[in-house]
Each structure stands twice: as structure tokens, then as C-alpha cells.
């Protein structure tokens, strides 16, 4: 008796792979929730250090004995903030400023920056001229590419080559089913290196946060995890193929857009600009409230303080005519920033509100932004010139 069970075995194998992806997704989500909470609290601590450092630098000339030391502290804190942003990018797929992009522009810009510092690496580009546009955060995509470039460079200690390519393609229902995204037109970026490659055990874990093969003190294990988080946050797909001694190939698929791509212009450094308006600062963390208040007063603003969402809404109701702008922390007692924004917008639909958070612009924060009433977002920790520029940007806008 002969019975062909090929179809049954194929179905069983497909089901096994789907269950593996489900378990992996659940594990990553749990770790991501923990990482997001740590990053948020870490950002709040950094806000205090960075804020007071910025204030001290305001009073010192470049020739002062402590000026360079304070600039070094500022630089170190910014590095800590970048590390925290990578955690948030993994945990929440944070997207700060989504634009319609031609990914070729981002690839060329990032490859050029990387190539200037890593002369031992040859970069080869084969980019499709008529590439479809995508809707993405350019800074986050740059971070994805830079992390993958650095990962490739570390896999080629004696030098080597990185091959970059871009393509248009359609992904069908069967292909995207395992990745929990919709079928349709996609743009694919391929990054291939001639490095040492990976075995199956390493390849299975490379997107896990804090997993690294570099040894203690040489790697955080956050880079590729943040790559995964950013790509998934953009409703995209990332795949990897590698064999020991045969290099590695990463493919990133992002949904294509029918909109016209925007031009990527370099943004000038923010400058501290003095003001005279009255600002309502709603912040429940005492240290952050104190340092932000000092920053605002040093810029010439009058500051009113509230420590809960309810207090902020009531204070705005009583002082509506004199408050020019509100800086609202997202997570506070008394209903939090979201309900407080709704109440203030009900009092005055033209109210200018900047949302502030140690989290990235996503999830619950994005929902509040989408409801209206919010004119801008600033992520902690921020420098005094970044705060100044954001305030002036919002106040310059017509009602």
C-alpha cells in the first residue's frame, strides 16, 4: 500500500514555521515592552543632566576652563539618548517625522557618510532609477542603513565590499502572510557584505535585543534589534540570508506609495532664540519641571507650572488670554496629557500645544496627535536650542 503524504507534510512544515514566527513575535513584544519602559525612564534622567548642562553652557564663554568639559558631558548624554532612541525604535517602532521618500536618496546619503569614515570598505551601488516612493521617517531609515553598514563593517575586520541595490516589486498574499502585513507594491533595499557570515544559531537570534556575538563591552546588541523595530514600525519586512564564511544579505521591504517623493534637504542646527510670551508647562516629574522651567526663563519666557493633567486644563481655563503656548507631558497623573489636551482644545480650539515625552512619536502619542489640537512634538531629552527652535516654530505658525 502506497500513500502520498507530501501535501500533508508540507502543510505541517508550514504550520510549524508559522508557530515559530508567532512565538518569536510574542517574545519580542514582551522584551520590547520592557525595553520601552526602561528607555522612557532613562530619557527622563538624561533630560535633567542635559538640561542643566545646557544652562551652565549659557553662562560660560568658550574660553572658560569648564566649557569643553561641559560640552563633553553634553556629547556623552546625547550618545546615551541615541542609545535610548534605538531601544524605543525596537520597542515601539517610533516614527518621528514621516515623509514621502525616494529611498535611493537616503541610500546614497548614508552610504556617502559611512564611506568617508571607513576607507577600507568598498561600496558598490546598483540603484533602480525609477524607484517607487515610500512613506517613511528619513532619520529612522538612515539609522537602519547605518546600523546594517556598521554590522557589515564589523564582519569584515580586514576590509571588504558592501553591495547596495534597490528594486520595485509586488508581494502577494502567500508571501506576506507570515509577516503580518498587506500584499501589494513594495520597494526592496538589499545590503550584501563579503564578511564572515553567520551560522543558523546566530542568524535565528540576531534581531533579539541585547543579543551580540561581539563579546562583553564591545557591543550592546541593540543595533539590529532597532533595525527590526523600525522596519516593522513602517509596516515593512526584513529578511536575512547568510552562511558561515559566505557573507550576509539583508533585504528590507517597505510598502510603496503613489505620492510624489519629497526633496531631502539638510536641516540647519537649531539656534537659541529669545522670546517674551507666557508658556504653561505641564510636567509631573519635579526634576524635569525645574530644569525645563529654568531653560524657558533663560530664554525670556514667563512660565506657569502644572503637575497634573487636570491642573493644566484648569490653569489654562483661568489664564486663557495670557497663555501663548502649552508644553504638555504625555504621561501624568490626573488623566494624563491626552485628556488634558482635549479639555484645553475644547476651551480654545486655536490653542498652541507642544506634546513632550520620553517615548517616541508612536502608539498612544500618535493617537493624541491625530485627534488634533497638537501643533508639535519634542522628545526628551532635548537641548535648550532644540526647545527654543520648536517653540518659535509653533508660535510663528498662523492660527
C-alpha positions in Angstrom: 0.0 0.0 0.0 1.4 3.4 -1.0 0.1 6.7 0.2 1.5 10.1 -0.9 1.7 12.3 2.2 3.7 15.1 0.6 0.9 17.6 0.8 0.3 16.8 4.5 4.0 17.1 5.4 4.2 20.4 3.5 1.2 21.7 5.5 2.7 20.5 8.8 6.0 22.2 8.0 4.2 25.5 7.0 2.2 25.3 10.3 5.4 24.7 12.3 7.1 27.7 10.7 4.1 29.9 11.4 4.0 28.8 15.1 7.8 29.6 15.4 7.1 33.1 14.0 4.2 33.6 16.4 6.3 32.6 19.4 9.2 34.8 18.3 6.8 37.7 17.8 5.3 37.2 21.3 8.8 37.0 22.9 10.0 40.1 21.0 6.8 42.0 22.0 7.3 41.2 25.7 11.0 42.2 25.6 10.0 45.3 23.7 7.6 46.4 26.3 10.3 46.1 29.0 12.8 47.9 26.8 10.4 50.8 26.0 9.7 51.4 29.7 13.5 51.4 30.5 14.2 53.8 27.6 11.4 56.2 28.7 12.7 56.4 32.3 16.3 56.6 31.1 15.3 59.6 28.8 13.8 61.4 31.8 17.0 61.0 33.8 19.1 62.2 30.8 16.7 65.2 30.5 17.9 66.5 33.9 21.6 66.1 33.1 21.3 67.6 29.6 19.1 70.4 30.7 21.4 71.6 33.5 24.4 71.2 31.2 22.8 73.4 28.6 22.0 76.0 31.2 25.6 76.1 32.5 27.0 76.4 29.0 24.8 79.5 28.5 26.8 81.3 31.2 30.2 80.3 30.1 32.4 81.6 27.3 34.2 79.1 25.0 37.4 80.1 26.7 36.3 79.1 30.2 38.2 76.2 31.8 35.0 74.1 32.2 33.4 74.9 28.8 35.0 71.9 26.9 34.3 69.6 29.8 30.6 70.5 29.8 30.5 70.1 26.0 32.0 66.6 26.6 29.2 65.8 29.1 26.6 67.1 26.6 28.1 64.9 23.9 28.1 61.8 26.2 24.5 62.4 27.2 23.5 62.7 23.6 25.1 59.4 22.9 23.1 57.9 25.7 19.9 59.5 24.2 20.8 57.9 20.8 21.1 54.5 22.6 17.7 55.1 24.2 16.2 56.0 20.8 17.4 52.7 19.4 15.7 50.9 22.3 12.5 52.8 21.6 12.8 52.2 17.9 12.9 48.5 18.6 10.2 48.5 21.3 7.7 50.8 19.6 8.8 51.3 16.0 8.8 55.0 16.8 8.3 57.2 13.7 9.0 60.9 14.3 8.6 62.7 11.0 7.1 60.7 8.2 7.8 62.0 4.6 7.3 60.6 1.1 10.8 59.5 0.1 12.8 58.1 -2.7 14.9 55.6 -0.9 17.7 56.0 -3.4 18.4 59.4 -1.9 18.6 58.1 1.6 20.9 55.2 0.5 23.3 57.5 -1.4 23.4 60.0 1.5 24.0 57.4 4.2 26.5 55.4 2.1 28.5 58.5 1.4 28.6 59.4 5.1 29.7 55.9 6.0 32.2 55.6 3.2 34.1 58.7 4.3 35.0 57.2 7.6 35.5 53.5 6.6 38.1 53.8 3.7 38.8 50.0 3.9 35.3 49.2 2.7 34.4 49.4 -0.9 30.7 50.3 -1.5 29.0 49.3 -4.7 25.6 50.7 -5.7 23.1 49.4 -8.2 20.0 51.6 -7.6 16.9 51.4 -9.8 16.5 54.9 -11.4 12.7 54.7 -11.5 12.3 53.6 -7.9 8.8 53.9 -6.4 8.5 56.2 -3.4 7.7 55.1 0.2 6.3 56.9 3.3 8.9 56.7 6.0 10.9 58.7 8.5 14.2 59.6 6.8 16.2 59.8 10.0 14.9 56.3 11.0 15.7 54.8 7.6 19.2 56.4 7.8 19.6 54.7 11.3 18.5 51.3 9.8 21.1 51.6 7.0 23.9 52.9 9.2 23.3 50.0 11.7 23.5 47.5 8.8 26.6 49.2 7.4 28.3 49.1 10.8 27.3 45.5 11.2 28.8 44.6 7.8 32.0 46.5 8.6 32.4 44.6 11.9 32.0 41.3 10.0 34.9 42.4 7.7 37.8 43.2 10.0 40.3 43.0 7.1 38.2 45.1 4.8 35.8 44.0 2.1 32.8 45.1 0.0 29.2 46.2 0.6 26.8 45.8 -2.3 23.7 48.0 -2.3 20.7 47.7 -4.6 17.1 48.9 -4.8 14.1 47.3 -6.7 10.4 47.6 -7.3 8.3 44.5 -6.8 4.9 43.2 -5.8 4.5 40.8 -2.8 1.5 38.5 -3.0 -0.8 37.3 -0.2 1.1 34.0 0.2 4.5 35.7 0.8 3.3 38.4 3.3 1.1 36.1 5.3 3.9 35.1 7.6 4.9 38.7 8.2 1.5 40.1 9.2 1.4 42.8 6.6 -0.7 43.5 3.5 0.2 42.4 -0.1 0.9 45.0 -2.8 3.7 47.0 -4.3 6.9 47.2 -2.3 10.3 48.8 -2.6 13.2 46.4 -1.7 16.6 47.5 -0.4 19.3 44.9 -0.4 22.5 45.1 1.6 25.1 42.4 1.0 28.6 42.1 2.5 31.6 39.8 2.0 32.1 39.3 5.7 32.4 36.2 7.9 28.7 35.3 7.7 26.6 33.6 10.4 25.6 30.1 11.3 21.9 29.1 11.8 22.0 29.6 15.6 23.3 33.1 15.4 21.0 34.0 12.4 18.0 32.9 14.4 18.7 35.4 17.2 20.2 38.5 15.5 17.1 40.6 15.9 16.7 39.9 19.6 17.6 42.9 21.8 20.8 42.6 23.8 22.0 39.6 21.8 25.5 40.1 20.5 28.4 38.0 19.2 31.0 40.7 19.9 31.7 39.8 23.5 31.4 41.8 26.7 32.0 45.5 26.4 32.2 45.5 22.5 28.5 45.6 21.6 25.1 46.5 23.0 23.1 44.1 21.0 20.6 46.9 20.2 21.6 47.8 16.6 19.9 45.0 14.7 17.0 44.9 17.2 16.3 48.6 16.5 16.6 47.9 12.7 13.9 45.2 13.2 11.7 47.6 15.2 11.9 50.4 12.7 11.2 48.3 9.7 8.2 46.7 11.5 7.1 50.1 12.6 6.9 51.1 9.0 4.7 48.0 8.2 7.7 46.5 6.3 9.5 43.2 6.2 13.2 42.4 6.8 14.8 39.1 5.9 18.4 37.8 6.2 20.3 35.1 4.4 23.8 34.1 5.5 26.1 31.2 5.7 29.3 30.8 7.7 32.2 32.2 5.7 29.9 33.4 2.9 28.9 36.9 4.0 25.4 38.1 4.7 22.5 39.5 2.8 19.7 41.7 4.3 16.6 42.6 2.4 14.2 45.3 3.6 10.8 45.6 2.0 8.8 48.8 2.6 5.2 49.5 1.2 5.3 51.7 -1.9 3.4 55.0 -2.1 1.7 56.6 -5.0 2.7 60.1 -3.7 5.5 62.2 -5.2 8.7 61.9 -3.2 9.9 65.0 -1.3 13.3 66.5 -1.6 15.7 65.7 1.3 17.3 69.0 2.5 19.8 69.2 5.3 18.2 70.9 8.3 20.3 73.7 9.9 21.3 73.4 13.5 18.7 74.8 15.8 19.6 78.2 17.4 18.5 79.6 20.7 16.1 82.4 20.1 14.8 84.7 22.9 11.1 85.1 23.5 8.7 87.0 25.8 5.5 85.0 25.7 3.8 83.1 28.5 4.1 79.3 28.5 2.1 76.8 30.5 4.4 73.9 31.4 2.6 70.7 32.4 5.1 68.2 33.9 4.8 65.9 36.9 8.5 64.9 37.3 9.9 67.6 39.7 13.5 67.4 38.3 12.3 67.8 34.7 9.8 70.5 35.6 12.5 72.5 37.4 15.2 72.3 34.6 12.7 73.0 31.8 11.3 76.0 33.7 14.9 77.3 34.1 15.5 76.8 30.4 12.4 78.6 29.4 13.0 81.5 31.8 16.6 81.8 30.5 15.1 82.2 27.0 12.9 85.1 28.2 9.6 83.3 28.7 7.2 83.7 31.6 6.3 80.2 32.9 3.2 78.8 34.6 3.6 75.3 36.1 1.1 72.4 36.4 1.9 68.9 37.7 -1.3 67.1 36.6 -3.5 67.0 33.5 -6.5 68.3 35.4 -4.5 71.2 36.9 -3.1 72.1 33.5 -6.6 72.3 32.0 -8.0 74.3 34.9 -4.9 76.7 34.8 -5.4 77.2 31.1 -9.1 77.9 31.6 -8.3 80.6 34.2 -5.4 82.2 32.2 -6.6 81.6 28.6 -5.9 85.2 27.5 -2.3 85.3 28.7 -1.1 81.8 27.8 0.5 81.8 24.3 1.7 78.1 24.3 1.4 74.9 26.3 4.1 72.3 26.7 2.3 69.1 27.8 3.9 66.0 29.2 2.2 62.9 27.8 2.2 60.7 30.9 1.0 62.5 34.1 -1.4 61.8 37.0 -4.9 63.3 36.8 -5.9 61.9 33.4 -2.5 62.3 31.6 -1.7 64.5 28.7 -4.3 63.2 26.2 -7.4 64.1 28.2 -5.8 67.5 29.2 -5.2 68.3 25.5 -8.8 67.5 24.7 -10.0 69.8 27.5 -7.7 72.7 26.5 -8.7 72.3 22.9 -12.4 72.5 23.9 -11.7 75.7 25.8 -9.8 77.2 22.9 -9.6 75.3 19.5 -6.8 77.6 18.5 -4.6 76.7 21.5 -0.9 76.0 20.6 0.2 72.8 22.3 3.6 71.0 22.1 3.5 67.4 23.3 6.6 66.3 25.2 7.5 62.7 26.1 10.4 60.4 26.8 8.7 58.0 24.4 8.9 58.3 20.7 6.1 59.6 18.5 4.0 56.5 18.1 1.2 54.4 19.6 -0.8 56.4 22.2 1.1 59.6 21.5 0.3 59.3 17.8 -3.4 58.9 18.6 -3.4 62.1 20.6 -1.5 63.9 17.7 -4.0 62.6 15.2 -7.0 63.9 17.2 -5.9 67.5 16.6 -5.0 70.3 19.0 -1.3 69.4 19.0 0.9 71.7 16.9 4.2 69.9 17.6 6.2 67.2 19.4 9.5 67.2 21.2 11.2 64.1 22.6 13.1 64.2 25.9 16.0 64.7 26.4 16.3 67.9 24.4 18.8 70.7 24.3 17.9 74.3 25.1 18.4 75.4 21.4 16.1 72.5 20.3 13.4 73.6 22.7 13.8 77.2 21.6 13.6 76.4 17.9 10.5 74.2 18.5 8.7 76.9 20.4 9.5 79.6 17.8 8.4 77.2 15.0 5.0 76.7 16.7 4.5 80.4 17.6 5.4 81.5 14.0 2.6 79.5 12.5 -0.7 81.2 11.7 -3.7 80.3 13.8 
